[in-house]
Amino acid sequence: MTVATELYRSIGRMAAKALAGAGATRSIAVRRSVATGEAVFPLSDIDLLVLVEDEVAASGAKLAKFNQRLRWVRLCTPRLQHVEVQSARGLRQMAKLDSYWASMERRTNLTLAGEPLSIEKTPLRRDDAVAKFGLWTEWFFPIALQLNSRRNIRKTALECWNAYATAEGMVMEPALRRSEMEASLRRTQPNIDVDKLSEPGCACHFVFWLAQRLHESRLPEFEALSEPLMFEATMAPLSMRRLLVVLPRADSPLPDSARARGAWPCTPELLHLYLEYKNPFLYWSLPEKLTQLGLEPPSREKFLEACRYYGHERFLTIPGFASPYLNSQGTRFNHIEHALAAIMTGRAPGPRSEGRIDEISSGAAVCLEYYRSSYDALRSRSLQLQDVAASISE
C-alpha cells in the first residue's frame, strides 16, 4: 500500500467517523482507488458508499439533516466528493439490477465506520458490462476530454476496456485496479499503443474501436453515416441536456465541438449499443438522419429494463450527496410512468404526447429544500414504480 493510500484512508476514516456521529448510518465504506490502494496524492478523490438506517431513507427531513452534516465534513475534507447513499432495500435491488456494479463494489469497498458493508454476490451478466461501457463512454470519458485531463482520459479509456473485456467474456469479472486493466490490455492487444491513451485523439479512436467491435459481435449492421452529425438533445428520463457529436467512423478526426461543455462524441455504433443496453429513451431524441441508417426502435423488454434501473430509489439521493445539483425528479417519473403504461399493453413506448422532454433544473441551494418538502412523496412514488416494473418482469 502506498503512502498516498494510507493518507487518504486516514482522512476517510476521520470523515466517516464525523458522518457516523449523526446517527443516520449503518455502514460507511470507501470505494475505488482509495479502497484498492491506487490513490494518487493530491489528485484522487474520496468516494463513499453510505448505507443509511431505514428510517432515515424514508424521511426527507432526516436526509436533509444528514446532508447538512456532510456539508460541514466536506469543508474539512476537500477531496470528499461522490457520496452514494443507499437503503438496505435499495442496495439489494441495485445488486440485482446491475451485476457489473455489484461485482466491482462487492470486491473493492473498504468499511470505514459501522457494520461491515455486505453486497450480495450475483451472477455477472455480460449485458450489464455493455451497459457500463455505455455509461463510461457517455459520461465520464467525455468529461475527461472537456477538462483536457490526460490522466482522466487514460483512466476512463482503461475503464472502457475493462467493461469491453468483461462483455466479451475475456475475463470472468472486471479488473479492480487500473494497473490490472492496463496489463490485460497490453497482454491481449499488443498492437495498441497503451502509452498514447492519454492523448485525446488516440483515446477516442481506441474507445470507438471498442464500440465497433462490441457492435459487430452483438448487433446487426446498418448503413454508414456519410459525414459528421451534430444535434442537441434533452435525454430522457434524467432530462440531461447534451450536444451529440456523431462521427462517421472510429478513426474519424475529433472536431473541436467534441470538447464543448456537455458534448458527447460518439459513433453510430456506440449510439446503437447505448440504446440497446443502457438507455432506450434516447431513441425519442434521435434525428431522422440517424434512424434512417437502420437503427431500429428498442424493444419493449429493453424499455422495461431501463424503467427498473432508472426508477431505482438511488437516484433520489443524488442531489446534495453525489451531485451538487437538483435534477428534475418528477420529470424522470413522468417518463417512466409513460413507458410502463405502454409496456403493460404489450407495446414498445413512444415519446410522450406533449412532444417534449422537460429540461434539468439545478441549484445547490435548493437541495435541502428538496429533501424537506418533496422527497417523501417522490420516494413513495419511486417505490410504487419499482413494484409495478417488478410485477411486469415476473
C-alpha positions, 0 to 999 in steps of 0.5 A: 500500500502506498503512502498516498493510500494510507493518507487518504484512508486516514482522512476517510476514516476521520470523515466517516467517523464525523458522518457516523456521529449523526446517527443516520448510518449503518455502514460507511465504506470507501470505494475505488482507488482509495479502497484498492490502494491506487490513490494518487496524492493530491489528485484522487478523490474520496468516494463513499458508499453510505448505507443509511438506517431505514428510517432515515431513507424514508424521511426527507427531513432526516436526509436533509439533516444528514446532508447538512452534516456532510456539508460541514465534513466536506469543508474539512475534507476537500477531496470528499466528493461522490457520496452514494447513499443507499437503503438496505432495500435499495442496495439489494435491488441495485445488486440485482439490477446491475451485476457489473456494479455489484461485482466491482463494489462487492470486491473493492469497498473498504468499511470505514465506520459501522457494520461491515458493508455486505453486497450480495454476490450475483451472477455477472451478466455480460449485458450489464458490462455493455451497459457500463461501457455505455455509461463510461463512454457517455459520461465520464470519458467525455468529461475527461476530454472537456477538462483536457485531463490526460490522466482522466482520459487514460483512466476512463479509456482503461475503464472502457476496456475493462467493461469491453473485456468483461462483455466479451467474456475475456475475463470472468469479472472486471479488473479492480485496479487500473494497473490490472486493466492496463496489463490485460490490455497490453497482454491481449492487444499488443498492437495498441499503443497503451502509452498514447491513451492519454492523448485525446485523439488516440483515446477516442479512436481506441474507445470507438474501436471498442464500440465497433467491435462490441457492435459487430459481435452483438448487433446487426449492421446498418448503413454508414453515416456519410459525414459528421452529425451534430444535434442537441438533445434533452435525454430522457428520463434524467432530462440531461441536456447534451450536444451529440457529436456523431462521427462517421467512423472510429478513426474519424478526426475529433472536431473541436465541438467534441470538447464543448461543455456537455458534448458527447462524441460518439459513433453510430455504433456506440449510439446503437449499443447505448440504446440497446443496453443502457438507455432506450429513451434516447431513441425519442431524441434521435434525428431522422438522419440517424434512424434512417441508417437502420437503427431500429426502435428498442424493444419493449423488454429493453424499455422495461429494463431501463424503467427498473434501473432508472426508477431505482430509489438511488437516484433520489439521493443524488442531489446534495450527496453525489451531485451538487445539483437538483435534477428534475425528479418528477420529470424522470417519473413522468417518463417512466410512468409513460413507458410502463403504461405502454409496456403493460399493453404489450407495446414498445413506448413512444415519446410522450404526447406533449412532444417534449422532454422537460429540461434539468433544473439545478441549484445547490441551494435548493437541495435541502429544500428538496429533501424537506418538502418533496422527497417523501412523496417522490420516494413513495412514488419511486417505490410504487414504480419499482413494484409495478416494473417488478410485477411486469418482469415476473 
